[in-house]
Amino acid sequence: MEEVSFGAGYYLDIQEMLDRERPDLVSLCLPNLGHFGPTLQVIEAGFPLLVEKPLVFDLGEAETLLNEASRRCLFFASTSTTATPGPCGWRGKR
């Protein structure tokens, strides 16, 4: 883990972070085309997360992410849209 001057840490390896930490929220800030895999990885690990826009470029991938978050009742948001899985709360507009 790297640490910046404000005492906040960051990781360059998502799996390392998931193995070491129990975050209240994960914020993924990645190149646009690299969102799907890491987002799914964090969802599957069971952590709420915020993903920078655009979420993904493929509607099938978007549905996969929403469905997996919904199954786990996880908070899941993007800076361009906000969604919380169905029975767990409100869901953003599509």
Secondary structure, DSSP 8 states (H G I E B T S, - for coil): -EE-TTS-EE-S-HHHHHHH---S-EEE---GGG-HHHHHHHHHHT--EEE-S---S-HHHHHHHHHHHHHHT--EEESS-EE--GGGS-B---
